[in-house]
């Protein structure tokens, strides 16, 4: 009877030992999958500062600066765990709107514009204070076309929202997603 109890105790001990060893290995060697596209090392990078993006374009949309800045901040807020700051972050993002242009697009058979194109150009200076070699300066451009029979004032908000989303996503991809 004593031999049987000792065998059960040793078997239980072995199973417990292997279970604890397996749990330790699983917790120390974790694999992380992120579906937001971010490749951020949160052990070294904790914050991003996003300065206001002033509108220095010749043609001015009075709400564009604020909408672009907030669109960029909102994307980082939703897609990362980084603390959003006005300045002094581990990552720093600043820039300006340098172009807000309306041009004629396609010309119809009667030589009148059938389509217009609204374009936004934004220069960005990105500083990575954790990995300085990843810092860069770049210009981002987005455009939307609309029927020439419509007035810019009627479609401006919708077109700008789409372009802001595109520019913000491109900045995000270049800074933290590394796509």
C-alpha positions as CSV (number, residue, x, y, z in Angstrom):
1,X,0.0,0.0,0.0
2,X,2.9,2.4,0.8
3,X,4.5,1.8,-2.5
4,X,1.3,2.6,-4.4
5,X,0.8,5.9,-2.5
6,X,4.4,6.9,-3.2
7,X,4.0,6.1,-6.9
8,X,0.8,8.3,-7.0
9,X,2.7,11.1,-5.2
10,X,5.6,11.0,-7.6
11,X,3.3,10.9,-10.6
12,X,1.3,13.9,-9.2
13,X,4.6,15.7,-8.5
14,X,5.9,15.1,-12.0
15,X,2.7,16.3,-13.6
16,X,2.6,19.4,-11.4
17,X,6.3,20.1,-12.2
18,X,5.7,19.9,-16.0
19,X,2.5,22.0,-15.8
20,X,4.4,24.7,-13.9
21,X,7.3,24.5,-16.3
22,X,5.0,24.8,-19.3
23,X,3.2,27.8,-17.8
24,X,6.5,29.6,-17.1
25,X,7.6,29.0,-20.6
26,X,4.4,30.2,-22.1
27,X,4.4,33.4,-20.0
28,X,8.0,34.2,-20.6
29,X,8.0,33.5,-24.4
30,X,4.9,35.3,-25.5
31,X,4.0,36.0,-29.1
32,X,2.1,39.2,-29.7
33,X,-0.2,39.7,-32.7
34,X,-1.5,43.2,-33.3
35,X,-4.3,43.7,-35.7
36,X,-4.0,47.5,-35.8
37,X,-0.8,47.4,-37.8
38,X,1.3,49.1,-35.1
39,X,4.8,47.8,-34.5
40,X,5.5,49.7,-31.3
41,X,7.7,48.5,-28.5
42,X,5.7,49.7,-25.6
43,X,8.5,48.9,-23.2
44,X,10.6,51.7,-24.6
45,X,8.0,54.0,-26.3
46,X,5.3,55.4,-24.1
47,X,4.1,58.6,-25.7
48,X,3.7,60.6,-28.9
49,X,3.5,64.4,-29.1
50,X,1.4,65.7,-32.0
51,X,1.7,69.4,-32.6
52,X,-1.0,71.5,-34.2
53,X,-0.8,71.5,-38.0
54,X,-1.1,75.1,-39.1
55,X,-2.7,75.9,-42.5
56,X,-0.1,77.8,-44.5
57,X,-1.6,77.1,-47.9
58,X,-2.5,80.0,-50.3
59,X,-6.1,79.0,-50.4
60,X,-7.4,78.5,-46.8
61,X,-10.2,76.3,-45.4
62,X,-10.7,77.7,-41.9
63,X,-11.5,74.3,-40.3
64,X,-8.9,72.2,-42.1
65,X,-6.0,72.8,-39.6
66,X,-8.1,71.7,-36.6
67,X,-9.8,68.8,-38.4
68,X,-6.4,67.5,-39.7
69,X,-4.7,67.8,-36.3
70,X,-7.6,66.1,-34.5
71,X,-7.9,63.4,-37.1
72,X,-4.3,62.4,-36.7
73,X,-4.5,62.5,-32.9
74,X,-7.7,60.5,-33.0
75,X,-6.1,57.8,-35.1
76,X,-3.2,57.3,-32.8
77,X,-5.5,57.4,-29.8
78,X,-7.7,54.6,-31.3
79,X,-4.9,52.4,-32.8
80,X,-2.2,52.6,-30.1
81,X,-1.6,52.6,-26.4
82,X,0.6,55.7,-26.6
83,X,-0.1,58.7,-24.4
84,X,-0.9,61.6,-26.6
85,X,1.0,64.8,-25.7
86,X,1.2,68.3,-27.1
87,X,5.1,68.2,-26.9
88,X,8.0,66.2,-25.5
89,X,6.9,62.7,-26.5
90,X,9.1,59.6,-27.2
91,X,7.8,60.1,-30.8
92,X,7.2,63.6,-32.1
93,X,5.0,64.6,-35.0
94,X,4.7,68.1,-36.4
95,X,4.0,69.7,-39.7
96,X,1.9,72.1,-41.7
97,X,-0.6,72.2,-44.5
98,X,1.3,73.6,-47.5
99,X,-1.3,73.1,-50.2
100,X,-5.1,73.3,-50.5
101,X,-5.7,73.6,-54.2
102,X,-8.7,73.4,-56.5
103,X,-8.0,72.6,-60.1
104,X,-10.0,71.6,-63.2
105,X,-9.9,67.9,-63.9
106,X,-11.4,66.2,-66.9
107,X,-12.6,68.4,-69.8
108,X,-15.8,67.5,-71.5
109,X,-16.4,67.5,-75.3
110,X,-17.7,71.1,-75.2
111,X,-14.3,72.3,-73.7
112,X,-15.8,72.9,-70.2
113,X,-14.5,71.2,-67.1
114,X,-16.7,68.2,-66.2
115,X,-14.7,67.5,-63.0
116,X,-12.8,69.4,-60.5
117,X,-10.0,68.2,-58.2
118,X,-9.4,69.3,-54.6
119,X,-5.9,68.5,-53.3
120,X,-4.4,68.8,-49.8
121,X,-0.6,68.7,-49.3
122,X,0.9,68.3,-45.8
123,X,4.6,68.4,-44.8
124,X,5.4,66.2,-41.8
125,X,8.5,66.1,-39.6
126,X,8.6,62.9,-37.6
127,X,11.2,62.5,-34.8
128,X,11.7,59.2,-33.1
129,X,13.6,60.0,-29.9
130,X,13.9,56.3,-29.0
131,X,15.3,55.2,-32.5
132,X,16.5,58.4,-34.1
133,X,17.4,56.6,-37.4
134,X,13.6,56.2,-38.0
135,X,13.0,60.0,-38.1
136,X,12.0,61.6,-41.4
137,X,10.6,64.5,-43.2
138,X,8.0,63.8,-45.9
139,X,5.1,65.5,-47.8
140,X,1.8,63.7,-48.0
141,X,-0.8,64.5,-50.7
142,X,-4.4,63.4,-51.1
143,X,-7.0,64.5,-53.6
144,X,-10.7,64.0,-54.3
145,X,-12.6,64.8,-57.5
146,X,-16.1,66.1,-57.8
147,X,-18.5,67.0,-60.5
148,X,-17.9,70.5,-61.9
149,X,-21.6,71.3,-61.7
150,X,-21.4,71.3,-57.9
151,X,-20.0,74.1,-55.8
152,X,-16.9,73.6,-53.6
153,X,-18.8,74.8,-50.6
154,X,-21.4,72.1,-51.1
155,X,-18.8,69.2,-51.1
156,X,-15.8,70.6,-49.3
157,X,-16.5,69.0,-45.8
158,X,-17.1,65.6,-47.3
159,X,-14.0,65.7,-49.5
160,X,-11.8,67.1,-46.8
161,X,-12.9,64.4,-44.4
162,X,-11.9,61.7,-46.9
163,X,-8.5,63.3,-47.6
164,X,-7.8,63.8,-43.9
165,X,-8.5,60.1,-43.2
166,X,-6.1,59.2,-46.1
167,X,-3.3,61.5,-45.0
168,X,-3.7,60.5,-41.3
169,X,-3.5,56.8,-42.2
170,X,-0.5,57.3,-44.4
171,X,1.3,59.2,-41.6
172,X,0.4,56.4,-39.1
173,X,1.6,53.7,-41.5
174,X,5.0,55.4,-42.0
175,X,5.6,56.3,-38.4
176,X,4.4,53.3,-36.3
177,X,3.0,50.6,-38.6
178,X,6.1,50.5,-40.9
179,X,4.3,49.2,-43.9
